[in-house]
Amino acid sequence: MTVTYDEHGARLQVVDNGTGFAAADEGFGLAGLRERVRLARGTVAIDSSARGTVLTVGVPW
């Protein structure tokens, strides 16, 4: 997990090396995360494959 920030906002990135998941498997947890980040005018990006998952959240100041 890394957290970075600059004059525009903050970015959180969580990386794992598990088996990944299909977008259709997204449950209430990720849906709730997306909603909270949207309310903060931020972005959520998820890249998931058989090699693992990268979740990136960006929120402006």
mmCIF file of the N, C-alpha and C atoms, coordinates in Angstrom:
data_MODEL
# 
_entry.id   MODEL 
# 
loop_
_atom_site.group_PDB 
_atom_site.id 
_atom_site.type_symbol 
_atom_site.label_atom_id 
_atom_site.label_alt_id 
_atom_site.label_comp_id 
_atom_site.label_asym_id 
_atom_site.label_entity_id 
_atom_site.label_seq_id 
_atom_site.pdbx_PDB_ins_code 
_atom_site.Cartn_x 
_atom_site.Cartn_y 
_atom_site.Cartn_z 
_atom_site.occupancy 
_atom_site.B_iso_or_equiv 
_atom_site.pdbx_formal_charge 
_atom_site.auth_seq_id 
_atom_site.auth_comp_id 
_atom_site.auth_asym_id 
_atom_site.auth_atom_id 
_atom_site.pdbx_PDB_model_num 
ATOM 1   N N  . MET A 1 1  ? 0.855   -1.154  0.000   1.00 0.00 ? 1  MET A N  1 
ATOM 2   C CA . MET A 1 1  ? 0.000   0.000   0.000   1.00 0.00 ? 1  MET A CA 1 
ATOM 3   C C  . MET A 1 1  ? 0.909   1.226   0.000   1.00 0.00 ? 1  MET A C  1 
ATOM 4   N N  . THR A 1 2  ? 0.579   2.178   -0.882  1.00 0.00 ? 2  THR A N  1 
ATOM 5   C CA . THR A 1 2  ? 1.308   3.442   -0.908  1.00 0.00 ? 2  THR A CA 1 
ATOM 6   C C  . THR A 1 2  ? 0.314   4.597   -0.931  1.00 0.00 ? 2  THR A C  1 
ATOM 7   N N  . VAL A 1 3  ? 0.694   5.661   -0.275  1.00 0.00 ? 3  VAL A N  1 
ATOM 8   C CA . VAL A 1 3  ? -0.079  6.899   -0.291  1.00 0.00 ? 3  VAL A CA 1 
ATOM 9   C C  . VAL A 1 3  ? 0.863   7.996   -0.747  1.00 0.00 ? 3  VAL A C  1 
ATOM 10  N N  . THR A 1 4  ? 0.444   8.720   -1.781  1.00 0.00 ? 4  THR A N  1 
ATOM 11  C CA . THR A 1 4  ? 1.220   9.853   -2.266  1.00 0.00 ? 4  THR A CA 1 
ATOM 12  C C  . THR A 1 4  ? 0.297   11.056  -2.365  1.00 0.00 ? 4  THR A C  1 
ATOM 13  N N  . TYR A 1 5  ? 0.895   12.227  -2.410  1.00 0.00 ? 5  TYR A N  1 
ATOM 14  C CA . TYR A 1 5  ? 0.092   13.438  -2.546  1.00 0.00 ? 5  TYR A CA 1 
ATOM 15  C C  . TYR A 1 5  ? 0.922   14.505  -3.229  1.00 0.00 ? 5  TYR A C  1 
ATOM 16  N N  . ASP A 1 6  ? 0.208   15.456  -3.812  1.00 0.00 ? 6  ASP A N  1 
ATOM 17  C CA . ASP A 1 6  ? 0.846   16.620  -4.419  1.00 0.00 ? 6  ASP A CA 1 
ATOM 18  C C  . ASP A 1 6  ? -0.105  17.792  -4.282  1.00 0.00 ? 6  ASP A C  1 
ATOM 19  N N  . GLU A 1 7  ? 0.144   18.855  -5.020  1.00 0.00 ? 7  GLU A N  1 
ATOM 20  C CA . GLU A 1 7  ? -0.697  20.050  -4.894  1.00 0.00 ? 7  GLU A CA 1 
ATOM 21  C C  . GLU A 1 7  ? -2.130  19.834  -5.379  1.00 0.00 ? 7  GLU A C  1 
ATOM 22  N N  . HIS A 1 8  ? -2.376  18.735  -6.105  1.00 0.00 ? 8  HIS A N  1 
ATOM 23  C CA . HIS A 1 8  ? -3.713  18.479  -6.656  1.00 0.00 ? 8  HIS A CA 1 
ATOM 24  C C  . HIS A 1 8  ? -4.572  17.569  -5.780  1.00 0.00 ? 8  HIS A C  1 
ATOM 25  N N  . GLY A 1 9  ? -3.948  16.703  -4.988  1.00 0.00 ? 9  GLY A N  1 
ATOM 26  C CA . GLY A 1 9  ? -4.718  15.785  -4.166  1.00 0.00 ? 9  GLY A CA 1 
ATOM 27  C C  . GLY A 1 9  ? -3.890  14.628  -3.664  1.00 0.00 ? 9  GLY A C  1 
ATOM 28  N N  . ALA A 1 10 ? -4.584  13.594  -3.193  1.00 0.00 ? 10 ALA A N  1 
ATOM 29  C CA . ALA A 1 10 ? -3.929  12.414  -2.630  1.00 0.00 ? 10 ALA A CA 1 
ATOM 30  C C  . ALA A 1 10 ? -4.275  11.188  -3.462  1.00 0.00 ? 10 ALA A C  1 
ATOM 31  N N  . ARG A 1 11 ? -3.359  10.208  -3.421  1.00 0.00 ? 11 ARG A N  1 
ATOM 32  C CA . ARG A 1 11 ? -3.556  8.968   -4.167  1.00 0.00 ? 11 ARG A CA 1 
ATOM 33  C C  . ARG A 1 11 ? -3.178  7.796   -3.267  1.00 0.00 ? 11 ARG A C  1 
ATOM 34  N N  . LEU A 1 12 ? -4.069  6.825   -3.198  1.00 0.00 ? 12 LEU A N  1 
ATOM 35  C CA . LEU A 1 12 ? -3.843  5.592   -2.461  1.00 0.00 ? 12 LEU A CA 1 
ATOM 36  C C  . LEU A 1 12 ? -3.789  4.460   -3.468  1.00 0.00 ? 12 LEU A C  1 
ATOM 37  N N  . GLN A 1 13 ? -2.768  3.609   -3.368  1.00 0.00 ? 13 GLN A N  1 
ATOM 38  C CA . GLN A 1 13 ? -2.671  2.456   -4.261  1.00 0.00 ? 13 GLN A CA 1 
ATOM 39  C C  . GLN A 1 13 ? -2.417  1.209   -3.424  1.00 0.00 ? 13 GLN A C  1 
ATOM 40  N N  . VAL A 1 14 ? -3.267  0.204   -3.636  1.00 0.00 ? 14 VAL A N  1 
ATOM 41  C CA . VAL A 1 14 ? -3.146  -1.075  -2.948  1.00 0.00 ? 14 VAL A CA 1 
ATOM 42  C C  . VAL A 1 14 ? -2.888  -2.133  -4.011  1.00 0.00 ? 14 VAL A C  1 
ATOM 43  N N  . VAL A 1 15 ? -1.812  -2.910  -3.823  1.00 0.00 ? 15 VAL A N  1 
ATOM 44  C CA . VAL A 1 15 ? -1.412  -3.924  -4.797  1.00 0.00 ? 15 VAL A CA 1 
ATOM 45  C C  . VAL A 1 15 ? -1.345  -5.272  -4.099  1.00 0.00 ? 15 VAL A C  1 
ATOM 46  N N  . ASP A 1 16 ? -1.888  -6.315  -4.751  1.00 0.00 ? 16 ASP A N  1 
ATOM 47  C CA . ASP A 1 16 ? -1.690  -7.669  -4.237  1.00 0.00 ? 16 ASP A CA 1 
ATOM 48  C C  . ASP A 1 16 ? -1.310  -8.594  -5.385  1.00 0.00 ? 16 ASP A C  1 
ATOM 49  N N  . ASN A 1 17 ? -0.829  -9.762  -5.045  1.00 0.00 ? 17 ASN A N  1 
ATOM 50  C CA . ASN A 1 17 ? -0.416  -10.715 -6.067  1.00 0.00 ? 17 ASN A CA 1 
ATOM 51  C C  . ASN A 1 17 ? -1.284  -11.967 -6.055  1.00 0.00 ? 17 ASN A C  1 
ATOM 52  N N  . GLY A 1 18 ? -2.543  -11.805 -5.669  1.00 0.00 ? 18 GLY A N  1 
ATOM 53  C CA . GLY A 1 18 ? -3.485  -12.925 -5.632  1.00 0.00 ? 18 GLY A CA 1 
ATOM 54  C C  . GLY A 1 18 ? -3.962  -13.314 -7.023  1.00 0.00 ? 18 GLY A C  1 
ATOM 55  N N  . THR A 1 19 ? -5.083  -13.992 -7.083  1.00 0.00 ? 19 THR A N  1 
ATOM 56  C CA . THR A 1 19 ? -5.604  -14.494 -8.356  1.00 0.00 ? 19 THR A CA 1 
ATOM 57  C C  . THR A 1 19 ? -6.487  -13.497 -9.085  1.00 0.00 ? 19 THR A C  1 
ATOM 58  N N  . GLY A 1 20 ? -6.753  -12.347 -8.502  1.00 0.00 ? 20 GLY A N  1 
ATOM 59  C CA . GLY A 1 20 ? -7.607  -11.347 -9.147  1.00 0.00 ? 20 GLY A CA 1 
ATOM 60  C C  . GLY A 1 20 ? -9.075  -11.720 -9.038  1.00 0.00 ? 20 GLY A C  1 
ATOM 61  N N  . PHE A 1 21 ? -9.930  -10.921 -9.670  1.00 0.00 ? 21 PHE A N  1 
ATOM 62  C CA . PHE A 1 21 ? -11.365 -11.194 -9.671  1.00 0.00 ? 21 PHE A CA 1 
ATOM 63  C C  . PHE A 1 21 ? -11.985 -10.561 -10.902 1.00 0.00 ? 21 PHE A C  1 
ATOM 64  N N  . ALA A 1 22 ? -13.151 -11.070 -11.278 1.00 0.00 ? 22 ALA A N  1 
ATOM 65  C CA . ALA A 1 22 ? -13.877 -10.531 -12.429 1.00 0.00 ? 22 ALA A CA 1 
ATOM 66  C C  . ALA A 1 22 ? -14.653 -9.296  -11.992 1.00 0.00 ? 22 ALA A C  1 
ATOM 67  N N  . ALA A 1 23 ? -14.810 -8.346  -12.902 1.00 0.00 ? 23 ALA A N  1 
ATOM 68  C CA . ALA A 1 23 ? -15.546 -7.115  -12.587 1.00 0.00 ? 23 ALA A CA 1 
ATOM 69  C C  . ALA A 1 23 ? -16.959 -7.426  -12.109 1.00 0.00 ? 23 ALA A C  1 
ATOM 70  N N  . ALA A 1 24 ? -17.554 -8.486  -12.616 1.00 0.00 ? 24 ALA A N  1 
ATOM 71  C CA . ALA A 1 24 ? -18.910 -8.858  -12.212 1.00 0.00 ? 24 ALA A CA 1 
ATOM 72  C C  . ALA A 1 24 ? -18.962 -9.312  -10.751 1.00 0.00 ? 24 ALA A C  1 
ATOM 73  N N  . ASP A 1 25 ? -17.816 -9.675  -10.172 1.00 0.00 ? 25 ASP A N  1 
ATOM 74  C CA . ASP A 1 25 ? -17.756 -10.133 -8.781  1.00 0.00 ? 25 ASP A CA 1 
ATOM 75  C C  . ASP A 1 25 ? -17.680 -8.989  -7.778  1.00 0.00 ? 25 ASP A C  1 
ATOM 76  N N  . GLU A 1 26 ? -17.710 -7.754  -8.252  1.00 0.00 ? 26 GLU A N  1 
ATOM 77  C CA . GLU A 1 26 ? -17.605 -6.596  -7.371  1.00 0.00 ? 26 GLU A CA 1 
ATOM 78  C C  . GLU A 1 26 ? -18.809 -6.562  -6.441  1.00 0.00 ? 26 GLU A C  1 
ATOM 79  N N  . GLY A 1 27 ? -18.550 -6.525  -5.143  1.00 0.00 ? 27 GLY A N  1 
ATOM 80  C CA . GLY A 1 27 ? -19.635 -6.570  -4.170  1.00 0.00 ? 27 GLY A CA 1 
ATOM 81  C C  . GLY A 1 27 ? -19.938 -5.220  -3.546  1.00 0.00 ? 27 GLY A C  1 
ATOM 82  N N  . PHE A 1 28 ? -20.614 -5.258  -2.415  1.00 0.00 ? 28 PHE A N  1 
ATOM 83  C CA . PHE A 1 28 ? -21.034 -4.038  -1.732  1.00 0.00 ? 28 PHE A CA 1 
ATOM 84  C C  . PHE A 1 28 ? -19.852 -3.213  -1.241  1.00 0.00 ? 28 PHE A C  1 
ATOM 85  N N  . GLY A 1 29 ? -18.765 -3.863  -0.847  1.00 0.00 ? 29 GLY A N  1 
ATOM 86  C CA . GLY A 1 29 ? -17.600 -3.127  -0.348  1.00 0.00 ? 29 GLY A CA 1 
ATOM 87  C C  . GLY A 1 29 ? -17.019 -2.195  -1.387  1.00 0.00 ? 29 GLY A C  1 
ATOM 88  N N  . LEU A 1 30 ? -16.765 -2.713  -2.588  1.00 0.00 ? 30 LEU A N  1 
ATOM 89  C CA . LEU A 1 30 ? -16.218 -1.867  -3.653  1.00 0.00 ? 30 LEU A CA 1 
ATOM 90  C C  . LEU A 1 30 ? -17.247 -0.866  -4.155  1.00 0.00 ? 30 LEU A C  1 
ATOM 91  N N  . ALA A 1 31 ? -18.517 -1.262  -4.178  1.00 0.00 ? 31 ALA A N  1 
ATOM 92  C CA . ALA A 1 31 ? -19.563 -0.320  -4.587  1.00 0.00 ? 31 ALA A CA 1 
ATOM 93  C C  . ALA A 1 31 ? -19.631 0.848   -3.603  1.00 0.00 ? 31 ALA A C  1 
ATOM 94  N N  . GLY A 1 32 ? -19.531 0.550   -2.311  1.00 0.00 ? 32 GLY A N  1 
ATOM 95  C CA . GLY A 1 32 ? -19.532 1.603   -1.297  1.00 0.00 ? 32 GLY A CA 1 
ATOM 96  C C  . GLY A 1 32 ? -18.312 2.497   -1.408  1.00 0.00 ? 32 GLY A C  1 
ATOM 97  N N  . LEU A 1 33 ? -17.163 1.893   -1.683  1.00 0.00 ? 33 LEU A N  1 
ATOM 98  C CA . LEU A 1 33 ? -15.941 2.676   -1.878  1.00 0.00 ? 33 LEU A CA 1 
ATOM 99  C C  . LEU A 1 33 ? -16.100 3.620   -3.061  1.00 0.00 ? 33 LEU A C  1 
ATOM 100 N N  . ARG A 1 34 ? -16.596 3.092   -4.172  1.00 0.00 ? 34 ARG A N  1 
ATOM 101 C CA . ARG A 1 34 ? -16.798 3.939   -5.364  1.00 0.00 ? 34 ARG A CA 1 
ATOM 102 C C  . ARG A 1 34 ? -17.725 5.118   -5.060  1.00 0.00 ? 34 ARG A C  1 
ATOM 103 N N  . GLU A 1 35 ? -18.790 4.860   -4.313  1.00 0.00 ? 35 GLU A N  1 
ATOM 104 C CA . GLU A 1 35 ? -19.749 5.921   -3.989  1.00 0.00 ? 35 GLU A CA 1 
ATOM 105 C C  . GLU A 1 35 ? -19.108 6.997   -3.110  1.00 0.00 ? 35 GLU A C  1 
ATOM 106 N N  . ARG A 1 36 ? -18.380 6.598   -2.096  1.00 0.00 ? 36 ARG A N  1 
ATOM 107 C CA . ARG A 1 36 ? -17.732 7.580   -1.220  1.00 0.00 ? 36 ARG A CA 1 
ATOM 108 C C  . ARG A 1 36 ? -16.688 8.403   -1.969  1.00 0.00 ? 36 ARG A C  1 
ATOM 109 N N  . VAL A 1 37 ? -15.922 7.753   -2.826  1.00 0.00 ? 37 VAL A N  1 
ATOM 110 C CA . VAL A 1 37 ? -14.910 8.473   -3.596  1.00 0.00 ? 37 VAL A CA 1 
ATOM 111 C C  . VAL A 1 37 ? -15.579 9.413   -4.597  1.00 0.00 ? 37 VAL A C  1 
ATOM 112 N N  . ARG A 1 38 ? -16.681 8.977   -5.197  1.00 0.00 ? 38 ARG A N  1 
ATOM 113 C CA . ARG A 1 38 ? -17.416 9.838   -6.136  1.00 0.00 ? 38 ARG A CA 1 
ATOM 114 C C  . ARG A 1 38 ? -17.911 11.097  -5.428  1.00 0.00 ? 38 ARG A C  1 
ATOM 115 N N  . LEU A 1 39 ? -18.412 10.942  -4.214  1.00 0.00 ? 39 LEU A N  1 
ATOM 116 C CA . LEU A 1 39 ? -18.897 12.096  -3.456  1.00 0.00 ? 39 LEU A CA 1 
ATOM 117 C C  . LEU A 1 39 ? -17.777 13.086  -3.143  1.00 0.00 ? 39 LEU A C  1 
ATOM 118 N N  . ALA A 1 40 ? -16.549 12.590  -3.089  1.00 0.00 ? 40 ALA A N  1 
ATOM 119 C CA . ALA A 1 40 ? -15.385 13.451  -2.851  1.00 0.00 ? 40 ALA A CA 1 
ATOM 120 C C  . ALA A 1 40 ? -14.771 13.941  -4.163  1.00 0.00 ? 40 ALA A C  1 
ATOM 121 N N  . ARG A 1 41 ? -15.478 13.718  -5.268  1.00 0.00 ? 41 ARG A N  1 
ATOM 122 C CA . ARG A 1 41 ? -15.026 14.106  -6.616  1.00 0.00 ? 41 ARG A CA 1 
ATOM 123 C C  . ARG A 1 41 ? -13.730 13.404  -7.023  1.00 0.00 ? 41 ARG A C  1 
ATOM 124 N N  . GLY A 1 42 ? -13.544 12.185  -6.513  1.00 0.00 ? 42 GLY A N  1 
ATOM 125 C CA . GLY A 1 42 ? -12.335 11.432  -6.810  1.00 0.00 ? 42 GLY A CA 1 
ATOM 126 C C  . GLY A 1 42 ? -12.547 10.361  -7.862  1.00 0.00 ? 42 GLY A C  1 
ATOM 127 N N  . THR A 1 43 ? -11.533 9.521   -8.016  1.00 0.00 ? 43 THR A N  1 
ATOM 128 C CA . THR A 1 43 ? -11.566 8.447   -9.007  1.00 0.00 ? 43 THR A CA 1 
ATOM 129 C C  . THR A 1 43 ? -11.147 7.132   -8.358  1.00 0.00 ? 43 THR A C  1 
ATOM 130 N N  . VAL A 1 44 ? -11.700 6.050   -8.893  1.00 0.00 ? 44 VAL A N  1 
ATOM 131 C CA . VAL A 1 44 ? -11.318 4.702   -8.480  1.00 0.00 ? 44 VAL A CA 1 
ATOM 132 C C  . VAL A 1 44 ? -10.971 3.932   -9.742  1.00 0.00 ? 44 VAL A C  1 
ATOM 133 N N  . ALA A 1 45 ? -9.811  3.283   -9.741  1.00 0.00 ? 45 ALA A N  1 
ATOM 134 C CA . ALA A 1 45 ? -9.412  2.427   -10.859 1.00 0.00 ? 45 ALA A CA 1 
ATOM 135 C C  . ALA A 1 45 ? -9.023  1.068   -10.292 1.00 0.00 ? 45 ALA A C  1 
ATOM 136 N N  . ILE A 1 46 ? -9.535  0.012   -10.927 1.00 0.00 ? 46 ILE A N  1 
ATOM 137 C CA . ILE A 1 46 ? -9.208  -1.343  -10.506 1.00 0.00 ? 46 ILE A CA 1 
ATOM 138 C C  . ILE A 1 46 ? -8.693  -2.098  -11.718 1.00 0.00 ? 46 ILE A C  1 
ATOM 139 N N  . ASP A 1 47 ? -7.497  -2.650  -11.588 1.00 0.00 ? 47 ASP A N  1 
ATOM 140 C CA . ASP A 1 47 ? -6.907  -3.485  -12.635 1.00 0.00 ? 47 ASP A CA 1 
ATOM 141 C C  . ASP A 1 47 ? -6.687  -4.854  -12.017 1.00 0.00 ? 47 ASP A C  1 
ATOM 142 N N  . SER A 1 48 ? -7.469  -5.847  -12.461 1.00 0.00 ? 48 SER A N  1 
ATOM 143 C CA . SER A 1 48 ? -7.399  -7.168  -11.870 1.00 0.00 ? 48 SER A CA 1 
ATOM 144 C C  . SER A 1 48 ? -7.158  -8.206  -12.956 1.00 0.00 ? 48 SER A C  1 
ATOM 145 N N  . SER A 1 49 ? -6.178  -9.062  -12.718 1.00 0.00 ? 49 SER A N  1 
ATOM 146 C CA . SER A 1 49 ? -5.867  -10.137 -13.662 1.00 0.00 ? 49 SER A CA 1 
ATOM 147 C C  . SER A 1 49 ? -5.452  -11.363 -12.859 1.00 0.00 ? 49 SER A C  1 
ATOM 148 N N  . ALA A 1 50 ? -5.092  -12.415 -13.548 1.00 0.00 ? 50 ALA A N  1 
ATOM 149 C CA . ALA A 1 50 ? -4.649  -13.638 -12.878 1.00 0.00 ? 50 ALA A CA 1 
ATOM 150 C C  . ALA A 1 50 ? -3.362  -13.413 -12.085 1.00 0.00 ? 50 ALA A C  1 
ATOM 151 N N  . ARG A 1 51 ? -2.661  -12.326 -12.349 1.00 0.00 ? 51 ARG A N  1 
ATOM 152 C CA . ARG A 1 51 ? -1.406  -12.020 -11.648 1.00 0.00 ? 51 ARG A CA 1 
ATOM 153 C C  . ARG A 1 51 ? -1.627  -11.178 -10.394 1.00 0.00 ? 51 ARG A C  1 
ATOM 154 N N  . GLY A 1 52 ? -2.854  -10.689 -10.162 1.00 0.00 ? 52 GLY A N  1 
ATOM 155 C CA . GLY A 1 52 ? -3.125  -9.882  -8.980  1.00 0.00 ? 52 GLY A CA 1 
ATOM 156 C C  . GLY A 1 52 ? -4.030  -8.710  -9.284  1.00 0.00 ? 52 GLY A C  1 
ATOM 157 N N  . THR A 1 53 ? -4.169  -7.839  -8.311  1.00 0.00 ? 53 THR A N  1 
ATOM 158 C CA . THR A 1 53 ? -5.072  -6.699  -8.416  1.00 0.00 ? 53 THR A CA 1 
ATOM 159 C C  . THR A 1 53 ? -4.365  -5.434  -7.951  1.00 0.00 ? 53 THR A C  1 
ATOM 160 N N  . VAL A 1 54 ? -4.646  -4.346  -8.667  1.00 0.00 ? 54 VAL A N  1 
ATOM 161 C CA . VAL A 1 54 ? -4.163  -3.023  -8.275  1.00 0.00 ? 54 VAL A CA 1 
ATOM 162 C C  . VAL A 1 54 ? -5.394  -2.129  -8.135  1.00 0.00 ? 54 VAL A C  1 
ATOM 163 N N  . LEU A 1 55 ? -5.592  -1.573  -6.960  1.00 0.00 ? 55 LEU A N  1 
ATOM 164 C CA . LEU A 1 55 ? -6.680  -0.637  -6.680  1.00 0.00 ? 55 LEU A CA 1 
ATOM 165 C C  . LEU A 1 55 ? -6.051  0.729   -6.470  1.00 0.00 ? 55 LEU A C  1 
ATOM 166 N N  . THR A 1 56 ? -6.496  1.713   -7.251  1.00 0.00 ? 56 THR A N  1 
ATOM 167 C CA . THR A 1 56 ? -5.969  3.071   -7.129  1.00 0.00 ? 56 THR A CA 1 
ATOM 168 C C  . THR A 1 56 ? -7.126  4.028   -6.878  1.00 0.00 ? 56 THR A C  1 
ATOM 169 N N  . VAL A 1 57 ? -7.006  4.824   -5.822  1.00 0.00 ? 57 VAL A N  1 
ATOM 170 C CA . VAL A 1 57 ? -8.014  5.825   -5.470  1.00 0.00 ? 57 VAL A CA 1 
ATOM 171 C C  . VAL A 1 57 ? -7.332  7.186   -5.465  1.00 0.00 ? 57 VAL A C  1 
ATOM 172 N N  . GLY A 1 58 ? -7.918  8.132   -6.180  1.00 0.00 ? 58 GLY A N  1 
ATOM 173 C CA . GLY A 1 58 ? -7.415  9.498   -6.188  1.00 0.00 ? 58 GLY A CA 1 
ATOM 174 C C  . GLY A 1 58 ? -8.488  10.456  -5.716  1.00 0.00 ? 58 GLY A C  1 
ATOM 175 N N  . VAL A 1 59 ? -8.116  11.378  -4.844  1.00 0.00 ? 59 VAL A N  1 
ATOM 176 C CA . VAL A 1 59 ? -9.067  12.358  -4.309  1.00 0.00 ? 59 VAL A CA 1 
ATOM 177 C C  . VAL A 1 59 ? -8.422  13.737  -4.369  1.00 0.00 ? 59 VAL A C  1 
ATOM 178 N N  . PRO A 1 60 ? -9.123  14.705  -4.989  1.00 0.00 ? 60 PRO A N  1 
ATOM 179 C CA . PRO A 1 60 ? -8.554  16.053  -5.057  1.00 0.00 ? 60 PRO A CA 1 
ATOM 180 C C  . PRO A 1 60 ? -8.673  16.766  -3.713  1.00 0.00 ? 60 PRO A C  1 
ATOM 181 N N  . TRP A 1 61 ? -7.849  17.780  -3.523  1.00 0.00 ? 61 TRP A N  1 
ATOM 182 C CA . TRP A 1 61 ? -7.929  18.601  -2.308  1.00 0.00 ? 61 TRP A CA 1 
ATOM 183 C C  . TRP A 1 61 ? -9.143  19.469  -2.365  1.00 0.00 ? 61 TRP A C  1 
# 
